[in-house]
């Protein structure tokens, strides 16, 4: 989906192309009649607020998930711990992927799920390390982790 700045630029370019005789008025109008451009130009509310609340929600759910894991960690069996960690990471990233690249694209909400998946992945590294009692700090893992988060959320 195009943002308002891109559509405004396109509208200016189409006007110049009409004056130069590169395209006709009907062609310019048909380009601007595309659904993505009409939605942007119709004055519909910005998706920034949706993205902000989705990211805030993902952050709060992620912190809640960490608190849940940490308070119940001793009573959950090892297989259950691994299942919870893997299920939360996979489900958050799958939901984010479907919302971002699915038929009804919702990039703001997808960013919240990608953040939730990133938090689950980051906390999962430490929780699994705690299960098997090994050192889990690696700069490469963190860089790769945040690279994927920013790649998919942008």
TORPA-4810 file (N, C-alpha, C, O; in nm, 3 decimals):
<nodes>
NODE_1_0.084_-0.116_0.000_0.000_0.000_0.000_0.089_0.123_0.000_0.189_0.129_0.071_X
NODE_2_0.052_0.219_-0.078_0.130_0.342_-0.089_0.091_0.437_0.024_-0.023_0.438_0.070_X
NODE_3_0.188_0.517_0.067_0.155_0.617_0.167_0.119_0.748_0.098_0.133_0.762_-0.023_X
NODE_4_0.072_0.844_0.176_0.023_0.970_0.121_0.132_1.045_0.045_0.105_1.103_-0.060_X
NODE_5_0.253_1.044_0.096_0.363_1.114_0.030_0.392_1.054_-0.108_0.417_1.128_-0.203_X
NODE_6_0.389_0.923_-0.119_0.414_0.858_-0.247_0.303_0.889_-0.348_0.331_0.913_-0.466_X
NODE_7_0.179_0.889_-0.302_0.067_0.917_-0.393_0.070_1.063_-0.437_0.039_1.094_-0.552_X
NODE_8_0.107_1.153_-0.346_0.119_1.295_-0.383_0.228_1.313_-0.488_0.211_1.388_-0.583_X
NODE_9_0.340_1.244_-0.470_0.448_1.251_-0.569_0.400_1.196_-0.703_0.427_1.255_-0.808_X
NODE_10_0.330_1.083_-0.700_0.280_1.023_-0.823_0.181_1.116_-0.894_0.185_1.128_-1.016_X
NODE_11_0.096_1.180_-0.818_0.000_1.273_-0.877_0.072_1.387_-0.948_0.033_1.427_-1.057_X
NODE_12_0.179_1.440_-0.885_0.258_1.546_-0.949_0.326_1.498_-1.076_0.330_1.569_-1.177_X
NODE_13_0.381_1.379_-1.070_0.447_1.322_-1.189_0.348_1.298_-1.303_0.379_1.324_-1.419_X
NODE_14_0.230_1.250_-1.269_0.128_1.227_-1.372_0.086_1.358_-1.439_0.061_1.361_-1.560_X
NODE_15_0.077_1.464_-1.360_0.044_1.595_-1.417_0.152_1.641_-1.513_0.121_1.692_-1.621_X
NODE_16_0.278_1.624_-1.475_0.388_1.660_-1.565_0.387_1.575_-1.692_0.410_1.627_-1.801_X
NODE_17_0.360_1.445_-1.678_0.358_1.357_-1.795_0.244_1.392_-1.890_0.255_1.379_-2.012_X
NODE_18_0.131_1.438_-1.829_0.020_1.483_-1.915_0.059_1.607_-1.994_0.030_1.617_-2.114_X
NODE_19_0.124_1.701_-1.928_0.166_1.825_-1.996_0.268_1.797_-2.105_0.268_1.863_-2.209_X
NODE_20_0.354_1.699_-2.082_0.455_1.664_-2.181_0.399_1.576_-2.292_0.467_1.550_-2.392_X
NODE_21_0.277_1.530_-2.277_0.214_1.448_-2.379_0.254_1.302_-2.375_0.229_1.229_-2.471_X
NODE_22_0.315_1.258_-2.266_0.354_1.118_-2.255_0.234_1.027_-2.230_0.230_0.913_-2.278_X
NODE_23_0.136_1.078_-2.154_0.016_1.000_-2.126_-0.106_1.090_-2.145_-0.095_1.212_-2.145_X
NODE_24_-0.222_1.028_-2.161_-0.345_1.104_-2.174_-0.406_1.127_-2.036_-0.363_1.067_-1.938_X
NODE_25_-0.507_1.214_-2.031_-0.575_1.242_-1.905_-0.646_1.116_-1.854_-0.649_1.091_-1.734_X
NODE_26_-0.702_1.038_-1.945_-0.771_0.915_-1.905_-0.674_0.814_-1.843_-0.707_0.745_-1.748_X
NODE_27_-0.554_0.808_-1.900_-0.454_0.716_-1.844_-0.412_0.760_-1.704_-0.396_0.677_-1.615_X
NODE_28_-0.394_0.890_-1.685_-0.357_0.940_-1.553_-0.467_0.912_-1.451_-0.439_0.874_-1.338_X
NODE_29_-0.591_0.932_-1.492_-0.703_0.906_-1.401_-0.715_0.757_-1.370_-0.749_0.720_-1.258_X
NODE_30_-0.687_0.672_-1.467_-0.696_0.528_-1.441_-0.584_0.481_-1.347_-0.603_0.388_-1.269_X
NODE_31_-0.469_0.545_-1.356_-0.360_0.511_-1.263_-0.400_0.550_-1.121_-0.382_0.471_-1.027_X
NODE_32_-0.455_0.670_-1.104_-0.495_0.716_-0.970_-0.621_0.647_-0.920_-0.654_0.658_-0.802_X
NODE_33_-0.693_0.575_-1.006_-0.815_0.504_-0.965_-0.785_0.367_-0.906_-0.877_0.297_-0.865_X
NODE_34_-0.659_0.328_-0.900_-0.624_0.199_-0.841_-0.666_0.199_-0.694_-0.655_0.302_-0.627_X
NODE_35_-0.713_0.086_-0.642_-0.766_0.082_-0.505_-0.668_0.129_-0.397_-0.709_0.197_-0.303_X
NODE_36_-0.542_0.095_-0.410_-0.445_0.136_-0.308_-0.431_0.287_-0.304_-0.414_0.344_-0.196_X
NODE_37_-0.437_0.354_-0.419_-0.423_0.498_-0.424_-0.550_0.568_-0.381_-0.544_0.672_-0.315_X
NODE_38_-0.665_0.512_-0.415_-0.792_0.572_-0.376_-0.806_0.570_-0.225_-0.851_0.668_-0.165_X
NODE_39_-0.769_0.459_-0.163_-0.777_0.449_-0.017_-0.687_0.551_0.050_-0.724_0.611_0.151_X
NODE_40_-0.569_0.570_-0.005_-0.474_0.665_0.053_-0.525_0.808_0.036_-0.513_0.888_0.129_X
NODE_41_-0.581_0.840_-0.079_-0.627_0.976_-0.106_-0.763_1.007_-0.046_-0.802_1.124_-0.040_X
NODE_42_-0.837_0.906_-0.003_-0.972_0.930_0.046_-0.974_0.994_0.184_-1.081_1.030_0.234_X
NODE_43_-0.860_1.007_0.246_-0.855_1.068_0.378_-0.882_0.968_0.489_-0.915_1.007_0.600_X
NODE_44_-0.868_0.840_0.460_-0.887_0.739_0.564_-0.782_0.760_0.673_-0.672_0.808_0.645_X
NODE_45_-0.815_0.723_0.797_-0.720_0.748_0.906_-0.588_0.676_0.885_-0.581_0.570_0.823_X
NODE_46_-0.487_0.737_0.935_-0.352_0.683_0.917_-0.337_0.551_0.992_-0.399_0.528_1.096_X
NODE_47_-0.253_0.466_0.938_-0.227_0.337_1.001_-0.117_0.346_1.105_-0.079_0.246_1.166_X
NODE_48_-0.066_0.465_1.126_0.041_0.481_1.226_-0.010_0.451_1.366_0.060_0.388_1.446_X
NODE_49_-0.130_0.496_1.396_-0.186_0.471_1.529_-0.210_0.323_1.550_-0.185_0.270_1.659_X
NODE_50_-0.258_0.255_1.448_-0.278_0.110_1.457_-0.146_0.040_1.480_-0.136_-0.051_1.562_X
NODE_51_-0.043_0.082_1.406_0.089_0.021_1.423_0.144_0.049_1.563_0.205_-0.038_1.624_X
NODE_52_0.124_0.170_1.612_0.172_0.206_1.746_0.107_0.118_1.851_0.175_0.063_1.937_X
NODE_53_-0.028_0.105_1.845_-0.097_0.023_1.944_-0.064_-0.124_1.929_-0.058_-0.196_2.029_X
NODE_54_-0.043_-0.170_1.807_-0.006_-0.310_1.787_0.132_-0.338_1.845_0.153_-0.442_1.907_X
NODE_55_0.226_-0.247_1.824_0.360_-0.265_1.880_0.355_-0.257_2.032_0.421_-0.336_2.101_X
NODE_56_0.278_-0.163_2.085_0.264_-0.152_2.230_0.200_-0.278_2.286_0.242_-0.329_2.391_X
NODE_57_0.097_-0.329_2.217_0.033_-0.454_2.261_0.128_-0.572_2.255_0.130_-0.654_2.346_X
NODE_58_0.206_-0.581_2.147_0.305_-0.688_2.137_0.408_-0.681_2.247_0.450_-0.783_2.301_X
NODE_59_0.449_-0.560_2.279_0.547_-0.541_2.387_0.489_-0.583_2.522_0.555_-0.652_2.599_X
NODE_60_0.366_-0.542_2.550_0.305_-0.576_2.678_0.275_-0.726_2.689_0.294_-0.786_2.795_X
NODE_61_0.227_-0.785_2.581_0.202_-0.930_2.584_0.335_-1.005_2.599_0.341_-1.106_2.670_X
NODE_62_0.439_-0.957_2.534_0.571_-1.020_2.548_0.624_-1.013_2.690_0.679_-1.110_2.741_X
NODE_63_0.608_-0.897_2.753_0.652_-0.884_2.893_0.567_-0.974_2.982_0.618_-1.036_3.075_X
NODE_64_0.437_-0.981_2.954_0.350_-1.069_3.030_0.389_-1.216_3.013_0.382_-1.295_3.108_X
NODE_65_0.429_-1.251_2.891_0.472_-1.388_2.864_0.600_-1.420_2.942_0.613_-1.528_2.999_X
NODE_66_0.693_-1.326_2.944_0.816_-1.346_3.021_0.785_-1.362_3.169_0.842_-1.449_3.236_X
NODE_67_0.695_-1.279_3.221_0.657_-1.290_3.362_0.587_-1.423_3.391_0.610_-1.483_3.496_X
NODE_68_0.503_-1.468_3.300_0.436_-1.597_3.319_0.538_-1.711_3.321_0.533_-1.799_3.407_X
NODE_69_0.630_-1.708_3.224_0.733_-1.812_3.221_0.816_-1.811_3.348_0.842_-1.916_3.407_X
NODE_70_0.858_-1.693_3.389_0.948_-1.686_3.505_0.878_-1.726_3.634_0.942_-1.783_3.722_X
NODE_71_0.749_-1.697_3.648_0.682_-1.731_3.774_0.643_-1.879_3.781_0.633_-1.934_3.890_X
NODE_72_0.623_-1.944_3.668_0.582_-2.084_3.666_0.691_-2.177_3.615_0.664_-2.293_3.585_X
NODE_73_0.811_-2.129_3.604_0.917_-2.205_3.538_0.955_-2.332_3.611_0.986_-2.432_3.548_X
NODE_74_0.952_-2.330_3.742_0.997_-2.447_3.819_0.895_-2.562_3.816_0.933_-2.678_3.832_X
NODE_75_0.768_-2.531_3.796_0.665_-2.636_3.800_0.636_-2.695_3.663_0.568_-2.797_3.654_X
NODE_76_0.684_-2.633_3.556_0.660_-2.683_3.421_0.769_-2.785_3.388_0.887_-2.757_3.408_X
NODE_77_0.732_-2.904_3.338_0.836_-3.002_3.299_0.917_-2.952_3.179_0.873_-2.864_3.105_X
NODE_78_1.036_-3.008_3.161_1.127_-2.961_3.056_1.065_-2.967_2.917_1.081_-2.874_2.838_X
NODE_79_0.995_-3.076_2.887_0.931_-3.087_2.755_0.824_-2.981_2.737_0.807_-2.927_2.627_X
NODE_80_0.751_-2.950_2.843_0.650_-2.845_2.837_0.711_-2.708_2.817_0.656_-2.623_2.747_X
NODE_81_0.827_-2.686_2.879_0.897_-2.558_2.862_0.938_-2.538_2.716_0.916_-2.432_2.658_X
NODE_82_0.997_-2.641_2.660_1.039_-2.631_2.520_0.919_-2.614_2.427_0.924_-2.535_2.332_X
NODE_83_0.812_-2.686_2.455_0.692_-2.673_2.373_0.635_-2.532_2.381_0.594_-2.477_2.280_X
NODE_84_0.631_-2.474_2.500_0.581_-2.337_2.516_0.668_-2.236_2.441_0.616_-2.147_2.373_X
NODE_85_0.797_-2.250_2.453_0.888_-2.156_2.386_0.874_-2.166_2.235_0.857_-2.065_2.168_X
NODE_86_0.881_-2.289_2.182_0.872_-2.306_2.036_0.735_-2.267_1.983_0.725_-2.203_1.878_X
NODE_87_0.630_-2.303_2.054_0.494_-2.270_2.008_0.472_-2.119_2.008_0.410_-2.066_1.915_X
NODE_88_0.521_-2.050_2.109_0.500_-1.905_2.113_0.578_-1.834_2.003_0.527_-1.740_1.942_X
NODE_89_0.700_-1.877_1.978_0.780_-1.814_1.873_0.719_-1.841_1.736_0.700_-1.749_1.656_X
NODE_90_0.688_-1.966_1.709_0.635_-2.003_1.577_0.498_-1.939_1.553_0.472_-1.887_1.445_X
NODE_91_0.411_-1.943_1.653_0.277_-1.887_1.632_0.281_-1.735_1.614_0.206_-1.681_1.533_X
NODE_92_0.366_-1.666_1.688_0.375_-1.520_1.673_0.430_-1.484_1.535_0.377_-1.393_1.471_X
NODE_93_0.534_-1.552_1.490_0.589_-1.522_1.358_0.494_-1.563_1.245_0.487_-1.495_1.143_X
NODE_94_0.422_-1.673_1.262_0.325_-1.712_1.159_0.211_-1.612_1.150_0.169_-1.576_1.040_X
NODE_95_0.162_-1.567_1.264_0.055_-1.467_1.262_0.105_-1.337_1.198_0.033_-1.276_1.118_X
NODE_96_0.226_-1.295_1.233_0.283_-1.174_1.172_0.303_-1.189_1.023_0.276_-1.096_0.947_X
NODE_97_0.348_-1.305_0.979_0.370_-1.329_0.836_0.238_-1.326_0.759_0.228_-1.265_0.653_X
NODE_98_0.136_-1.393_0.815_0.006_-1.394_0.746_-0.056_-1.255_0.742_-0.118_-1.218_0.643_X
NODE_99_-0.039_-1.179_0.849_-0.095_-1.044_0.849_-0.018_-0.950_0.757_-0.076_-0.857_0.701_X
NODE_100_0.109_-0.973_0.742_0.190_-0.886_0.657_0.179_-0.921_0.509_0.164_-0.831_0.425_X
NODE_101_0.186_-1.049_0.476_0.192_-1.091_0.337_0.068_-1.166_0.290_0.066_-1.217_0.178_X
NODE_102_-0.034_-1.175_0.373_-0.156_-1.245_0.335_-0.241_-1.162_0.240_-0.201_-1.054_0.197_X
NODE_103_-0.359_-1.214_0.209_-0.447_-1.146_0.113_-0.498_-1.013_0.169_-0.510_-0.916_0.095_X
NODE_104_-0.527_-1.006_0.298_-0.568_-0.881_0.361_-0.450_-0.829_0.443_-0.441_-0.857_0.562_X
NODE_105_-0.363_-0.755_0.380_-0.240_-0.709_0.444_-0.270_-0.607_0.553_-0.339_-0.508_0.529_X
NODE_106_-0.218_-0.632_0.673_-0.231_-0.541_0.786_-0.092_-0.521_0.846_-0.060_-0.582_0.947_X
NODE_107_-0.010_-0.436_0.785_0.129_-0.424_0.828_0.146_-0.372_0.970_0.241_-0.409_1.038_X
NODE_108_0.055_-0.287_1.017_0.067_-0.237_1.153_0.049_-0.346_1.256_0.127_-0.356_1.351_X
NODE_109_-0.052_-0.427_1.238_-0.077_-0.538_1.329_0.031_-0.644_1.318_0.068_-0.707_1.417_X
NODE_110_0.080_-0.664_1.196_0.188_-0.761_1.175_0.313_-0.721_1.251_0.384_-0.806_1.304_X
NODE_111_0.341_-0.590_1.256_0.459_-0.544_1.330_0.450_-0.580_1.478_0.550_-0.614_1.540_X
NODE_112_0.330_-0.572_1.534_0.311_-0.613_1.674_0.339_-0.760_1.695_0.400_-0.798_1.795_X
NODE_113_0.294_-0.843_1.602_0.320_-0.987_1.615_0.467_-1.020_1.591_0.521_-1.110_1.654_X
NODE_114_0.532_-0.948_1.500_0.675_-0.971_1.481_0.753_-0.931_1.605_0.850_-0.997_1.642_X
NODE_115_0.712_-0.823_1.670_0.777_-0.784_1.795_0.754_-0.888_1.903_0.846_-0.923_1.977_X
NODE_116_0.633_-0.939_1.911_0.603_-1.045_2.007_0.688_-1.169_1.980_0.740_-1.231_2.073_X
NODE_117_0.703_-1.205_1.853_0.788_-1.319_1.818_0.933_-1.294_1.852_1.003_-1.385_1.897_X
NODE_118_0.980_-1.171_1.832_1.118_-1.137_1.866_1.141_-1.144_2.016_1.245_-1.192_2.061_X
NODE_119_1.044_-1.097_2.093_1.056_-1.105_2.239_1.053_-1.251_2.284_1.131_-1.292_2.370_X
NODE_120_0.964_-1.330_2.225_0.955_-1.472_2.261_1.084_-1.544_2.224_1.131_-1.630_2.299_X
NODE_121_1.140_-1.511_2.109_1.265_-1.575_2.067_1.379_-1.537_2.161_1.455_-1.623_2.205_X
NODE_122_1.391_-1.409_2.191_1.498_-1.362_2.279_1.488_-1.421_2.418_1.587_-1.464_2.476_X
NODE_123_1.366_-1.422_2.472_1.350_-1.480_2.606_1.365_-1.632_2.600_1.411_-1.694_2.696_X
NODE_124_1.327_-1.693_2.488_1.341_-1.838_2.473_1.485_-1.882_2.476_1.517_-1.990_2.527_X
NODE_125_1.575_-1.800_2.421_1.717_-1.834_2.424_1.763_-1.850_2.569_1.830_-1.947_2.603_X
NODE_126_1.728_-1.754_2.652_1.772_-1.759_2.791_1.700_-1.869_2.870_1.759_-1.933_2.956_X
NODE_127_1.573_-1.890_2.840_1.500_-1.993_2.913_1.549_-2.133_2.879_1.562_-2.217_2.968_X
NODE_128_1.577_-2.157_2.752_1.632_-2.287_2.713_1.774_-2.304_2.770_1.812_-2.413_2.811_X
NODE_129_1.849_-2.197_2.771_1.983_-2.204_2.830_1.975_-2.236_2.979_2.061_-2.306_3.033_X
NODE_130_1.872_-2.186_3.044_1.855_-2.215_3.185_1.817_-2.361_3.207_1.858_-2.423_3.305_X
NODE_131_1.738_-2.417_3.115_1.699_-2.558_3.127_1.823_-2.647_3.121_1.841_-2.735_3.205_X
NODE_132_1.907_-2.623_3.021_2.022_-2.710_2.998_2.151_-2.657_3.059_2.258_-2.716_3.041_X
NODE_133_2.141_-2.546_3.130_2.251_-2.491_3.208_2.376_-2.464_3.123_2.484_-2.514_3.154_X
NODE_134_2.359_-2.385_3.016_2.474_-2.343_2.937_2.465_-2.193_2.909_2.360_-2.131_2.922_X
NODE_135_2.579_-2.138_2.869_2.591_-1.995_2.844_2.525_-1.961_2.711_2.557_-2.023_2.609_X
NODE_136_2.433_-1.864_2.709_2.355_-1.835_2.589_2.387_-1.702_2.525_2.319_-1.663_2.430_X
NODE_137_2.486_-1.630_2.572_2.512_-1.497_2.516_2.601_-1.508_2.392_2.712_-1.560_2.398_X
NODE_138_2.550_-1.458_2.283_2.626_-1.452_2.159_2.583_-1.328_2.083_2.464_-1.309_2.058_X
NODE_139_2.677_-1.244_2.045_2.643_-1.122_1.972_2.584_-1.155_1.836_2.497_-1.083_1.786_X
NODE_140_2.630_-1.262_1.775_2.578_-1.301_1.645_2.429_-1.335_1.652_2.352_-1.295_1.566_X
NODE_141_2.390_-1.409_1.755_2.250_-1.448_1.769_2.163_-1.325_1.786_2.056_-1.315_1.726_X
NODE_142_2.208_-1.230_1.867_2.128_-1.110_1.887_2.119_-1.025_1.761_2.012_-0.971_1.730_X
NODE_143_2.226_-1.014_1.688_2.221_-0.937_1.563_2.129_-1.003_1.462_2.051_-0.936_1.395_X
NODE_144_2.138_-1.135_1.450_2.052_-1.208_1.359_1.906_-1.195_1.403_1.816_-1.177_1.320_X
NODE_145_1.883_-1.205_1.531_1.749_-1.195_1.587_1.687_-1.060_1.553_1.576_-1.056_1.502_X
NODE_146_1.755_-0.951_1.580_1.698_-0.818_1.554_1.698_-0.786_1.406_1.615_-0.706_1.361_X
NODE_147_1.787_-0.844_1.328_1.783_-0.824_1.183_1.652_-0.877_1.127_1.586_-0.809_1.049_X
NODE_148_1.615_-1.000_1.167_1.490_-1.057_1.118_1.371_-0.977_1.164_1.275_-0.959_1.088_X
NODE_149_1.373_-0.929_1.289_1.261_-0.850_1.338_1.244_-0.723_1.256_1.133_-0.693_1.212_X
NODE_150_1.352_-0.647_1.234_1.340_-0.522_1.160_1.314_-0.545_1.013_1.248_-0.463_0.949_X
NODE_151_1.364_-0.655_0.957_1.340_-0.685_0.817_1.192_-0.709_0.791_1.135_-0.655_0.696_X
NODE_152_1.131_-0.791_0.875_0.992_-0.826_0.851_0.895_-0.718_0.898_0.784_-0.710_0.847_X
NODE_153_0.933_-0.636_0.993_0.840_-0.536_1.044_0.840_-0.408_0.963_0.751_-0.325_0.979_X
NODE_154_0.938_-0.389_0.876_0.940_-0.264_0.798_0.852_-0.271_0.676_0.843_-0.174_0.601_X
</nodes>
